[in-house]
Amino acid sequence: MTDTTRSARGGVPERPSLDGLEETWARRWQENGTYAFDRTKERSDVYAIDTPPPTVSGELHMGHVFSYTHTDTVARFQRMRGRTVFYPMGWDDNGLPTERRVQNVYGVRPDPALPYDEDWRPPTAPVDDAARKNPTAISRRNFIELCELLTVEDEKAFEALWRRLGLSVDWSLTYTTIGSAARAASQRAFLRNLARGEAYQAEAPTLWDVGYGTAVAQAELEDRERPGAYHRLRFTGPDGREVLIDTTRPELLPACVALVCHLDDERYADLVDASVRTPVFGVEVPVRAHPLADPAKGTGIAMVCTFGDLTDVTWWRELRLDTRVVIGRDGRLLPEPPAGVPAEPYAALAGQTVNGARRTLVELLADAGDLVGEPRPITHPVKFYERGDRPLEIVSTRQWYLRNGGRDAGLREELLARGRELRWVPEHMRHRYEHWVGGLTGDWLVSRQRFFGVPVPVWYRLDDTGEPDWSHPLTPDEASLPIDPTSEPPPGYEESQRGVPGGFTGDPDVLDTWATSSLTPQIVGGWETDPDLFGRVFPMDLRPQGHDIIRTWLFATVARSHLEHGALPWHTAVLSGWILDPDRKKMSKSKGNVVTPMALLERSGSDAVRYWAANGKPGMDLAFDPAQVKVGRRLATKLLNASRFALGLGAADALRAAATQPLDTAMLAELSGVVATATTAFDGYDHTAALMATEAFFWRFCDDYIELVKERAYGTGPAADSARAALATALSVQLRLFAPVLPFVTEEVWSWWRYGSVHRAPWPTTYEVGRAMEAPGDPELLRLAADALGQVRRAKSERKLSMKAEVPLAEALGPAAVLEQLGTVADDLRAAGRIAKLDLLPDRTTELVVACAF
């Protein structure tokens, strides 16, 4: 396999340098179509990668550089193995992160009630904090246009970084998760889920982020330790019995619908199915028993409110309790009390924030004598939306859900079976998948009350009173996708009927960003729009991603593919770890320990940074180490200089000649083993092992072999020809072994003496190396010669002599068999060590000793 163009050889420069290689070769690769996907190939010749589309809402960080470098090594290896690599790049540009970035940059907020203003223009520069705190209200459409404008600019910066890093993607395959193709695929999949009964709408308790004003799915939760306090409240039971409750959320007292104790707790056995009265409000609530109640926690009996946490939801659902909602979507207590709660005491809480209501209610409890003792400070986990900064509340809303096995044991087992079918790298990551699937407590909530996203593609008929018919949504034809129900009428209706009794209304929500990102194989593969391409790339070969989003991206993609295609979306998943700072803390913007990738790439060179990244194995965290980057730059520089030296000896003209001398075949024999090791490692997605084996050999090649043969290679005759032939083969093979990790320097050196691109050259094989030897070689012979030369060098160093100093006499002592081997390379050893006379003295020592006389 060769490059698409047969570019001329450039010749060896007088002073080779790493500087400027990125700009030169990124441009040539694009011009020459070096990484273009060949869609004429059969599926068996295709290697398809489901590339993670990074979120376009800020800056790329070192974690991106780390994981995307890993993927790129796979792509380059597979391309050199003869596969045509389907390697797209995507931008995940819809959803909350983009909205928040637009709001912060331009100081605006969307208001769906405002009309579109075609003359409105955003600020020409980022705004200050005052503008962010008092944002300008603009229409939904104006806001979406602003999101689109900013993401285009962000995507340009991201692409520049990826090109600088040397990712071998086919840029003609680039997609965005808000683009027309992605919207159509996302809506098509949703409509098919709906038709099969896998998508449904329900009014239910919903995890709600009051800051973003949207519902949140289970997969997007995280626990954060927050200070709180236990308050002990006095309820009144039958015959005036005192029942004490510990709670961290006394403000939810008006939402109390029951008390719950454990089935076997004898302290409260006589209260089960009886009633107690709440303090302050005097509302009668039942006492129920449930296995989730913890007798050892607090007083052993808990207050059930609708809704304080997910356990409340479970108790409410399984015990069929009443509903008394008091917290609204804005995070404040509702203006009116729920049914059955007296208005007078509630009035003091109405409209307050959660924290304000908590303080007020504690005062009311204290005044009534129903607060027992002082609040006891604690630190406890509180649920947050992973991108939010305020604790989640649980409110009752109407939302769209997709079945994911959380409430369907049969589907759960099918998805667990898919996880076992998938190849995991590293294998232990499969347990995280199984833990997540096994712990699901509900279906996937996919609707979001936001703006910049893929619209939920349904409308609702309005009855004669203007109320929506939620149970019979109107749907579009697939051929009309993508659609926006907030600006387009459903089939059979006119826009004038929008919002009118007897007319229709569009669903105002958008789909969760994961509901679209979970379809990346379908989006980029041309599902239903390009059947020929889809047949060549799906199911894909590889999903590379972070281990922290197994529960979201990986699981959701498996679920969508299982439901739609009855198959896995890819054969292998390779999980990358996190980047840590030098103190081994996870890098994050909030901690201020993030390294900016572009500045590092410009300062140290992309190959050096890629070298650092490639030292991290799949699934393992890696600390950012500037010293390791320096090692990578030193390696790239050495590769330039060693290649220049070897080619300066005439190696380029000896490429297809055979090595005949023992030392040359010994070196090639060792190189053959390195090829086998690196190939096996790359086949197992262990780029680190491949790099380590290649690098270790390269330094031996430079420090030992070249030093041993350079005098011979300068000469003429068969022995010199053998050295040049061995150098040519070794250089050609090593450039290809390094190419997946160090694409720029290897391409530069390749261009000096070979045609086409090293990245389109075939991956080296042991057969190729073996064919370059007239007879089989013994790798131990090179090690023996290197040991002997090393002892001569040490002797000079100990006497503070130059390495060019002559050695009048050197005596080699050791077992006869060892010295017999050494004798086969004695000429090379004498030349390299500048030894006038070399005596071999067998059986004087048990191991090789070289003594020098000066």
C-alpha positions in Angstrom: 0.0 0.0 0.0 1.4 3.4 -1.0 0.4 7.0 -0.6 -2.1 8.5 -3.0 0.7 10.5 -4.6 4.2 9.3 -5.4 6.1 12.3 -4.0 9.7 12.7 -4.9 12.4 12.0 -2.3 13.6 15.1 -0.6 17.2 14.2 0.2 18.9 14.5 3.5 19.1 18.1 4.8 22.3 19.5 6.0 20.9 20.5 9.4 17.7 18.6 10.1 15.4 20.1 12.7 12.1 19.3 14.4 10.9 22.9 14.1 8.1 23.5 11.6 7.4 19.8 10.9 3.8 20.0 12.2 2.8 22.8 9.8 4.6 21.3 6.8 3.3 17.8 7.2 -0.2 18.6 8.3 -0.6 20.6 5.1 0.9 17.9 2.9 -1.2 15.2 4.4 -4.3 17.2 3.7 -3.2 18.0 0.1 -2.2 14.5 -0.7 -5.3 12.8 0.9 -3.0 10.7 3.0 -5.7 9.7 5.5 -8.7 9.7 3.2 -11.1 6.8 3.7 -11.5 4.6 0.6 -15.2 3.7 0.5 -14.7 1.2 -2.4 -13.2 -1.3 0.0 -15.1 -4.3 1.3 -16.1 -4.4 5.0 -13.3 -6.9 5.7 -10.8 -4.3 4.6 -12.2 -1.5 6.6 -11.3 -0.5 10.2 -14.0 1.8 11.5 -13.5 4.0 14.6 -16.4 5.6 16.5 -14.4 8.8 17.5 -15.5 10.6 20.6 -16.9 14.0 19.6 -15.5 16.4 22.2 -17.8 19.0 23.8 -17.4 22.3 22.1 -17.9 24.6 25.1 -14.5 25.9 26.0 -10.9 24.6 25.6 -9.5 21.2 24.9 -7.3 20.0 27.8 -4.5 17.5 28.3 -7.0 14.7 28.9 -8.1 15.1 25.3 -4.5 15.1 24.0 -3.9 11.9 26.1 -6.8 9.8 24.9 -7.0 11.0 21.3 -3.3 10.2 20.8 -4.0 6.7 21.9 -6.8 6.3 19.4 -4.6 7.8 16.7 -1.9 5.2 17.2 -4.5 2.6 16.6 -5.7 4.3 13.4 -2.2 4.6 12.1 -1.2 1.0 12.9 -4.4 -0.4 11.3 -3.8 1.8 8.2 -0.2 0.4 7.9 -1.6 -3.1 8.3 -3.5 -2.6 5.1 -6.9 -1.5 6.3 -8.7 1.5 5.0 -9.4 3.4 8.2 -12.8 5.1 8.7 -11.7 7.7 11.2 -14.1 10.7 11.4 -14.1 13.7 13.8 -17.2 15.1 15.4 -18.1 18.0 17.6 -20.5 17.6 20.4 -22.0 21.1 20.3 -25.5 20.9 21.5 -26.8 20.9 25.1 -26.2 22.6 28.4 -22.5 23.2 28.2 -22.8 25.3 25.0 -25.8 27.2 26.4 -23.9 28.1 29.6 -20.9 29.2 27.6 -23.0 31.4 25.3 -24.7 32.9 28.4 -21.3 33.6 30.0 -19.6 35.0 26.9 -22.4 37.3 25.7 -24.4 38.0 28.9 -27.7 36.8 27.4 -30.5 34.5 28.4 -33.2 32.9 26.2 -36.8 33.9 26.7 -39.2 31.8 24.6 -41.9 34.4 25.0 -40.0 37.0 23.0 -40.3 37.3 19.2 -37.4 36.7 16.9 -35.4 39.9 16.2 -33.6 39.6 12.9 -31.7 42.9 13.6 -30.3 41.8 17.0 -26.6 41.5 17.1 -24.4 40.0 19.9 -21.7 42.0 21.7 -18.5 42.2 19.7 -16.4 41.2 22.6 -16.9 39.0 25.7 -18.9 40.8 28.4 -18.0 41.6 32.1 -19.4 40.0 35.3 -22.0 42.7 35.6 -23.5 41.8 32.3 -23.4 38.1 33.2 -25.3 38.8 36.4 -27.9 40.9 34.6 -28.2 39.1 31.2 -30.1 40.5 28.3 -33.2 38.5 27.4 -33.4 37.4 23.7 -35.7 35.1 21.8 -35.2 31.4 21.6 -34.3 31.6 17.9 -31.8 34.4 18.5 -30.3 32.4 21.3 -29.9 29.3 19.1 -28.3 31.4 16.4 -25.8 32.7 18.9 -25.0 29.1 20.0 -24.4 28.1 16.5 -22.2 31.2 15.9 -20.0 30.5 18.9 -19.7 26.7 18.3 -18.4 27.4 14.8 -15.6 29.5 16.2 -14.8 27.0 18.9 -14.7 24.1 16.3 -12.1 26.0 14.3 -9.8 26.2 17.3 -10.4 22.6 18.1 -9.6 21.5 14.6 -6.4 23.5 14.6 -5.3 21.8 17.8 -6.1 18.3 16.4 -4.2 19.0 13.2 -1.3 20.3 15.2 -1.3 17.1 17.3 -1.3 15.0 14.1 -4.5 13.2 14.3 -4.9 11.1 11.1 -8.6 11.7 10.8 -10.4 12.1 7.5 -11.6 15.7 7.9 -14.1 15.3 5.1 -16.1 13.0 7.4 -16.5 15.7 10.2 -19.9 16.0 11.7 -21.6 17.9 14.5 -24.2 16.7 16.9 -26.5 19.7 16.1 -26.0 19.4 12.3 -28.8 18.4 10.0 -27.7 14.8 9.6 -27.3 14.3 13.4 -30.7 15.9 14.1 -32.4 13.7 11.5 -30.7 10.5 12.8 -31.6 11.4 16.4 -35.2 12.2 15.7 -35.6 9.1 13.5 -34.2 6.8 16.2 -36.6 8.5 18.8 -39.6 8.0 16.5 -38.8 4.4 16.0 -38.3 3.9 19.8 -41.8 5.5 20.1 -43.3 3.3 17.5 -41.9 0.2 19.2 -43.1 1.3 22.7 -39.5 1.9 23.9 -40.1 5.7 24.2 -42.9 6.9 26.5 -44.0 10.0 28.3 -44.9 10.1 32.0 -45.7 12.5 34.7 -43.4 11.5 37.5 -40.9 12.6 40.1 -38.0 14.1 38.3 -34.4 15.0 39.3 -34.3 18.7 38.6 -31.4 21.2 38.4 -32.9 24.5 39.5 -29.9 26.4 38.2 -30.2 25.1 34.6 -34.0 24.7 34.9 -34.0 21.2 33.4 -34.6 17.6 34.2 -31.5 15.4 34.8 -31.0 11.7 34.1 -29.6 9.2 36.6 -26.4 8.8 34.6 -25.6 12.5 35.0 -25.7 12.5 38.8 -22.7 12.8 41.1 -22.5 12.9 44.9 -20.7 15.9 46.5 -19.9 16.1 50.2 -21.7 19.1 51.7 -22.2 20.4 55.2 -25.6 19.9 56.7 -27.3 19.3 60.0 -29.6 16.7 61.6 -32.7 18.2 63.1 -34.7 16.1 65.5 -38.5 16.7 65.1 -41.2 15.7 67.5 -44.3 14.0 65.8 -47.3 13.1 67.9 -48.6 9.5 67.8 -51.7 7.7 69.2 -52.5 8.6 72.8 -50.0 11.5 72.6 -47.0 9.3 72.1 -43.8 11.1 71.2 -42.3 9.9 67.9 -38.9 11.5 67.1 -37.6 11.9 63.6 -34.1 12.9 62.5 -33.9 14.8 59.2 -31.5 17.0 57.3 -34.4 18.7 55.4 -36.9 20.1 57.9 -38.2 22.5 55.2 -39.9 19.5 53.5 -42.1 19.0 56.6 -45.2 20.3 54.7 -44.5 17.7 52.0 -44.5 14.8 54.5 -46.8 12.0 53.5 -45.7 9.2 55.9 -43.3 7.8 58.4 -41.4 4.6 57.5 -39.7 2.1 59.8 -38.2 -1.3 59.2 -40.4 -4.4 59.0 -38.5 -6.0 62.0 -38.0 -2.9 64.2 -39.9 -3.8 67.4 -39.7 -0.2 68.7 -42.3 0.9 66.1 -44.1 -2.4 65.4 -47.3 -1.1 67.2 -47.3 2.1 65.1 -47.3 0.4 61.7 -50.6 1.3 59.9 -51.4 3.8 62.6 -51.3 7.6 62.1 -49.2 10.4 63.6 -49.5 14.1 63.4 -46.8 16.4 61.9 -45.4 19.2 64.1 -46.3 22.8 63.1 -48.9 21.7 60.5 -50.8 19.0 62.4 -51.3 16.9 59.3 -52.2 13.3 59.9 -49.8 10.9 58.1 -49.6 7.1 58.1 -46.8 4.9 59.5 -45.6 2.2 57.1 -43.0 -0.5 57.2 -40.4 -1.0 54.4 -37.1 -3.0 54.1 -35.1 0.1 53.0 -35.7 1.7 56.4 -32.4 1.6 58.4 -33.0 0.9 62.1 -29.5 2.1 62.9 -29.9 5.4 61.2 -31.0 8.3 63.4 -34.0 7.3 65.5 -34.8 4.3 63.2 -37.9 5.8 61.7 -37.8 8.2 58.8 -40.0 11.0 57.3 -41.1 10.4 53.8 -41.6 13.6 51.8 -42.5 14.1 48.1 -39.7 14.4 47.3 -36.6 14.8 49.4 -34.4 12.1 47.7 -34.5 9.1 45.5 -35.4 6.8 48.5 -38.5 9.0 49.1 -39.5 8.3 45.5 -39.0 4.5 46.0 -41.1 4.6 49.2 -43.8 6.8 47.6 -44.1 4.5 44.6 -43.9 1.1 46.4 -46.1 2.1 49.4 -48.6 4.0 47.1 -48.5 7.2 49.2 -50.1 10.5 48.7 -48.3 13.3 46.9 -47.7 16.7 48.4 -45.3 18.7 46.3 -43.9 22.0 47.8 -40.8 22.8 45.8 -41.2 24.4 42.3 -39.0 24.3 39.3 -37.3 27.5 40.3 -36.1 25.9 43.6 -38.5 27.9 45.7 -41.4 26.7 47.8 -44.7 27.0 45.9 -46.9 29.9 46.7 -49.8 27.7 47.7 -49.7 24.7 50.2 -50.5 21.2 48.9 -53.9 19.7 49.6 -54.5 19.0 53.3 -51.8 21.3 54.6 -53.1 24.4 56.5 -52.4 27.7 54.8 -51.6 29.8 57.8 -48.3 28.1 58.9 -47.4 27.5 55.3 -47.7 31.2 54.4 -44.4 31.8 56.2 -42.6 29.5 53.8 -44.3 30.4 50.5 -41.9 31.7 47.8 -38.8 31.2 49.9 -35.6 29.5 48.7 -34.9 26.1 50.2 -32.3 27.5 52.6 -34.6 30.3 53.6 -37.5 28.0 54.2 -35.3 25.7 56.3 -34.3 28.6 58.6 -38.0 29.7 58.9 -39.3 26.2 59.7 -36.6 25.6 62.3 -37.8 28.8 64.0 -41.4 27.6 63.9 -40.4 24.2 65.2 -38.5 25.8 68.1 -41.4 28.1 68.9 -43.8 25.2 69.0 -41.4 23.2 71.2 -41.1 20.5 68.6 -37.4 20.9 67.8 -35.6 18.5 70.2 -32.2 19.7 71.2 -29.8 21.6 68.9 -29.2 20.7 65.2 -26.2 18.4 64.9 -23.7 19.4 62.2 -22.8 16.7 59.7 -21.1 16.3 56.3 -23.0 14.1 53.9 -23.2 13.3 50.2 -25.7 15.5 48.2 -26.7 14.8 44.7 -25.8 17.3 42.0 -26.1 17.4 38.2 -22.5 16.7 37.1 -22.3 20.2 35.5 -24.4 22.0 38.0 -23.5 24.1 41.1 -26.7 23.7 43.1 -28.1 20.6 44.8 -30.8 18.8 42.8 -34.4 18.8 43.8 -37.1 16.3 42.9 -40.1 17.8 41.3 -43.1 16.3 39.5 -42.9 16.9 35.7 -44.0 15.4 32.4 -41.0 13.9 30.6 -39.9 11.6 27.9 -38.2 8.3 28.8 -36.4 5.5 26.9 -36.5 2.0 28.2 -33.1 0.9 29.3 -33.6 -2.1 31.5 -34.1 -0.1 34.7 -37.6 -1.4 35.0 -37.5 -4.4 32.6 -35.6 -7.4 33.9 -35.6 -9.0 30.4 -34.1 -6.0 28.7 -31.6 -5.6 31.5 -30.3 -9.2 30.9 -30.1 -8.6 27.2 -27.9 -5.5 27.8 -25.8 -7.3 30.3 -25.3 -10.0 27.6 -24.2 -7.3 25.1 -21.6 -6.2 27.6 -20.2 -9.7 27.8 -20.1 -9.9 24.0 -18.0 -6.7 23.8 -14.2 -6.9 23.9 -13.1 -4.6 26.7 -9.6 -3.1 26.9 -8.7 -3.4 29.8 -11.0 -6.3 30.5 -11.8 -5.2 34.1 -13.7 -2.2 32.8 -16.5 -4.5 31.9 -17.4 -4.8 35.6 -18.1 -1.0 35.7 -20.6 -1.5 32.9 -22.3 -4.5 34.7 -22.4 -2.6 38.0 -24.1 0.3 36.3 -26.6 -1.7 34.4 -27.4 -3.9 37.4 -27.9 -0.8 39.6 -30.4 1.1 37.3 -33.5 2.1 39.2 -35.5 3.6 36.4 -35.6 4.3 32.6 -33.5 6.9 30.8 -35.0 10.3 31.0 -34.2 11.9 27.6 -36.1 15.2 27.5 -34.6 18.4 28.6 -36.2 21.8 29.2 -33.5 23.7 27.2 -33.1 25.3 23.9 -29.9 24.4 21.9 -30.5 20.8 21.2 -32.3 18.3 19.0 -36.1 19.0 19.3 -38.4 16.2 20.5 -40.1 15.6 17.1 -43.8 15.4 18.2 -46.8 17.7 18.4 -50.0 17.3 20.5 -53.6 18.0 19.5 -55.4 20.6 21.6 -59.0 19.8 22.7 -61.8 22.3 22.6 -60.5 23.8 25.9 -57.0 24.1 24.6 -55.6 21.2 26.7 -53.0 18.9 25.0 -53.7 15.2 24.3 -50.5 13.9 25.8 -51.4 10.2 25.1 -51.6 10.5 21.3 -48.7 12.5 20.0 -48.6 13.6 16.4 -45.4 12.5 14.6 -43.8 13.5 11.3 -42.8 11.3 8.4 -39.2 10.2 8.5 -38.6 11.8 5.1 -39.4 15.2 6.5 -36.7 15.0 9.2 -35.2 17.0 10.8 -38.1 19.1 12.1 -38.7 21.7 14.8 -42.2 21.3 16.2 -42.0 24.8 17.8 -41.7 26.4 14.4 -43.2 23.9 12.0 -46.8 22.6 12.0 -47.6 18.8 12.0 -48.9 17.1 8.9 -52.5 18.2 8.1 -52.3 21.4 10.1 -51.6 25.0 9.4 -49.3 27.3 11.4 -52.3 29.5 12.2 -53.7 26.6 14.3 -50.8 26.6 16.7 -52.0 27.1 20.3 -55.6 27.4 19.3 -58.3 25.1 20.8 -58.9 22.3 18.3 -55.4 23.0 16.9 -52.0 21.8 18.0 -49.0 22.6 20.1 -45.4 21.5 19.5 -43.4 19.7 22.2 -41.1 22.5 23.6 -38.4 20.2 24.9 -35.1 19.0 23.3 -33.5 15.6 23.6 -30.7 15.0 26.1 -27.3 15.5 24.4 -26.5 11.8 25.1 -29.7 10.8 23.2 -27.9 12.1 20.1 -24.3 11.3 21.1 -25.5 7.7 21.7 -26.0 7.5 17.9 -22.6 8.5 16.7 -22.0 5.3 14.8 -25.3 5.8 13.0 -24.8 9.5 12.4 -21.4 9.3 10.9 -22.0 6.0 9.2 -24.9 7.3 7.1 -27.6 5.2 8.7 -30.7 5.2 6.4 -29.2 7.9 4.2 -26.1 6.1 2.8 -26.8 2.4 3.0 -23.6 1.6 1.0 -21.4 3.4 3.5 -23.3 2.0 6.5 -22.8 -1.5 5.2 -19.1 -0.9 5.1 -18.6 0.6 8.5 -21.3 -0.8 10.9 -20.9 -2.4 13.3 -17.7 -0.4 13.9 -14.4 -1.9 15.1 -13.5 0.4 17.9 -15.1 2.7 20.5 -12.3 4.7 22.3 -13.5 6.7 25.3 -13.0 7.7 28.9 -13.8 5.2 31.7 -15.9 7.8 33.5 -18.6 7.9 30.8 -19.2 4.1 30.6 -22.5 4.7 32.3 -23.5 7.5 29.8 -22.0 7.3 26.4 -20.9 3.6 26.2 -24.0 2.2 27.8 -26.4 4.5 25.9 -24.8 3.6 22.6 -25.1 -0.1 23.3 -28.7 0.3 24.3 -29.7 2.3 21.2 -27.9 -0.1 18.9 -29.4 -3.1 20.6 -32.9 -1.7 20.3 -32.6 -0.6 16.7 -30.2 -3.1 15.1 -30.2 -6.1 17.5 -26.4 -5.9 17.6 -23.5 -4.2 19.3 -22.4 -0.9 17.7 -18.7 -1.9 17.7 -16.6 -4.9 18.5 -14.0 -3.4 20.9 -14.1 -0.7 23.5 -10.8 0.8 24.7 -11.0 2.9 27.9 -8.6 5.6 28.7 -7.7 6.9 32.2 -7.5 10.4 33.6 -4.6 12.9 33.4 -3.2 13.8 36.8 -1.0 16.7 37.8 2.5 16.0 39.1 1.0 15.6 42.6 -1.3 12.9 41.2 -4.5 14.9 41.5 -7.0 14.9 38.7 -6.5 17.9 36.4 -9.5 20.2 36.4 -10.2 23.9 35.7 -11.7 24.4 39.2 -8.4 23.3 40.8 -6.3 25.5 38.5 -3.9 22.7 37.6 -4.8 22.4 33.9 -2.0 22.6 31.3 -3.0 24.3 28.0 -2.3 21.8 25.2 -1.6 24.2 22.3 1.2 26.2 24.1 2.8 22.9 25.1 2.6 21.5 21.5 4.2 24.7 20.1 6.9 24.8 22.8 7.9 21.1 22.9 6.7 19.7 19.6 3.8 17.4 18.9 5.8 14.2 18.7 7.2 14.9 22.2 3.8 15.4 23.6 2.5 12.3 21.8 5.4 10.4 23.3 4.3 11.4 26.8 0.7 10.4 26.1 1.7 7.1 24.6 3.4 6.1 27.9 0.0 5.8 29.4 -1.7 2.4 29.0 -5.4 2.0 28.3 -7.5 2.3 31.5 -4.6 3.7 33.5 -4.3 7.3 34.9 -1.1 9.1 33.9 0.5 12.1 35.6 1.5 15.0 33.4 5.3 15.0 33.5 7.2 17.8 31.6 10.4 15.7 32.0 8.7 12.9 30.0 7.9 15.3 27.3 11.6 16.3 27.2 12.5 12.7 26.8 10.1 12.5 23.9 11.7 15.5 22.2 15.2 14.0 22.8 14.0 10.7 21.2 12.7 12.6 18.1 15.9 14.6 17.8 18.0 11.5 18.0 15.8 9.8 15.3 16.6 12.7 13.0 20.3 12.7 13.7 20.8 8.9 13.7 18.9 8.7 10.4 21.0 11.4 8.9 24.1 9.6 9.9 23.0 6.2 8.5 21.8 7.7 5.3 25.1 9.7 5.0 26.9 6.3 5.0 25.0 5.4 1.8 22.3 3.2 3.5 19.6 4.5 1.1 21.2 2.8 -1.9 21.6 -0.5 0.0 17.9 -1.0 1.0 17.3 -4.2 -0.9 20.7 -5.8 -0.4 21.2 -8.6 2.1 23.3 -8.4 5.3 26.0 -11.0 5.4 28.2 -10.2 8.4 27.5 -11.8 11.8 27.1 -8.5 13.7 24.7 -7.2 11.1 22.5 -10.3 11.1 22.6 -10.3 14.9 21.2 -6.8 15.0 18.5 -7.6 12.4 17.6 -10.8 14.3 17.0 -8.7 17.5 15.0 -6.2 15.4 12.8 -9.1 14.1 11.9 -9.9 17.7 11.0 -6.2 18.3 8.7 -6.2 15.3 7.0 -9.3 16.6 6.6 -7.7 20.1 5.3 -4.4 18.8 2.9 -6.0 16.4 1.4 -8.2 19.1 1.2 -5.2 21.5 -0.6 -3.1 18.9 -3.0 -6.0 18.1 -3.8 -6.0 21.8 -4.3 -2.2 21.9 -1.2 -1.9 24.1 0.6 1.0 22.3 2.7 1.6 25.4 4.3 -1.9 25.2 4.9 -1.4 21.5 6.6 2.0 22.1 8.8 0.6 25.0 10.1 -2.3 22.9 10.8 -0.1 19.9 12.4 2.7 21.9 14.6 0.3 23.9 15.9 -1.3 20.7 16.5 2.1 19.0 18.8 3.3 21.8 20.8 0.0 21.6 20.9 0.5 17.8 22.3 4.0 18.2 24.6 3.5 21.1 25.9 0.0 20.3 25.3 -1.2 16.7 26.1 2.1 14.9 29.2 2.6 17.0 30.4 -0.9 16.3 29.9 -0.8 12.5 30.4 2.8 11.4 34.1 2.3 10.6 33.2 -0.7 8.4 30.3 1.1 6.8 32.6 3.9 5.7 34.7 1.4 3.7 34.2 -0.5 0.5 33.7 -4.2 -0.3 31.3 -6.9 0.8 31.6 -6.2 4.6 30.8 -2.5 4.1 27.9 -3.4 1.8 26.6 -5.7 4.5 26.7 -2.9 7.1 24.9 -0.4 4.8 22.2 -3.0 3.9 21.6 -3.7 7.6 21.4 0.0 8.4 18.9 0.6 5.6 16.6 -2.2 6.7 16.9 -1.2 10.4 16.1 2.4 9.6 13.2 1.6 7.3 11.7 -0.8 9.9 12.2 1.5 12.9 10.7 4.5 11.2 7.5 2.4 10.6 7.5 1.1 14.2 7.7 4.6 15.5 5.3 6.1 13.0 2.0 5.6 15.0 3.5 7.5 18.0 5.9 10.0 16.3 4.2 10.8 13.0 6.0 14.0 12.1 9.6 13.1 12.6 9.1 9.7 11.0 7.4 11.2 8.0 10.2 13.8 7.7 13.0 11.2 7.7 11.0 8.9 5.4 10.7 11.7 2.8 14.5 12.1 2.7 15.0 8.7 1.0 11.7 6.9 0.4 8.7 7.6 -1.9 5.2 8.3 -0.6 4.2 8.5 3.1 5.5 6.3 5.9 1.9 6.3 7.1 0.8 4.5 3.9 3.8 2.1 3.9 3.2 -1.5 5.0 3.7 -2.3 8.7 7.0 -4.2 9.0 7.0 -8.0 9.4 9.4 -10.6 10.7 9.4 -12.1 7.2 10.6 -8.7 5.8 13.4 -8.5 8.3 14.4 -12.1 7.8 14.6 -11.6 4.1 17.2 -8.9 4.6 19.6 -11.5 6.2 21.7 -13.9 4.1 21.7 -16.3 7.0 19.9 -16.3 10.4 21.5 -14.1 13.0 21.9 -14.5 16.8 20.7 -11.5 18.8 23.0 -12.5 21.7 26.0 -11.7 19.5 25.1 -8.0 19.4 24.7 -7.9 23.1 28.0 -9.6 23.6 29.8 -7.2 21.3 28.1 -4.2 23.0 29.2 -5.6 26.4 32.8 -5.8 25.2 32.8 -2.3 23.7 31.2 -1.0 26.9 34.0 -2.3 29.0 36.6 -0.7 26.7 34.8 2.6 27.0 34.6 2.4 30.8 38.3 1.7 30.9 38.9 4.9 28.9 36.5 6.9 31.0 38.1 5.7 34.3 41.4 7.1 33.0 39.7 10.3 31.7 40.7 9.5 28.2 38.9 10.5 25.0 36.7 7.7 23.4 39.0 8.2 20.4 42.1 7.3 22.4 44.0 4.3 21.1 44.2 1.1 23.1 47.5 -0.6 22.4 46.4 -3.9 23.8 43.1 -5.4 25.0 42.7 -8.8 26.4 39.3 -10.5 26.4 38.9 -13.3 29.0 36.0 -15.6 29.3 34.6 -19.0 28.5 35.9 -20.4 25.3 32.4 -20.5 23.7 31.9 -16.9 24.5 35.2 -15.8 23.1 34.6 -17.9 20.0 31.5 -15.9 19.4 33.3 -12.6 20.1 35.9 -13.6 17.6 33.3 -13.4 14.8 32.9 -9.7 15.5 36.5 -9.0 16.5 37.2 -6.7 13.6 34.2 -4.5 14.4 35.2 -4.4 18.1 38.8 -3.4 17.3 37.6 -0.6 15.0 35.0 0.8 17.4 37.3 0.6 20.4 40.4 1.8 18.5 42.2 -1.3 19.8 45.6 -2.0 18.2 45.8 -5.6 19.4 43.0 -7.8 20.7 44.0 -11.1 22.4 41.3 -13.7 23.2 42.2 -15.7 26.3 39.7 -18.6 26.8 38.6 -20.1 30.1 40.4 -17.6 32.3 37.2 -16.3 33.8 33.6 -17.5 34.1 32.2 -14.5 32.2 33.5 -11.9 29.7 36.1 -9.5 31.0 37.9 -7.1 28.7 41.2 -5.7 30.2 42.8 -2.7 28.5 46.5 -1.8 28.7 47.5 1.8 28.0 
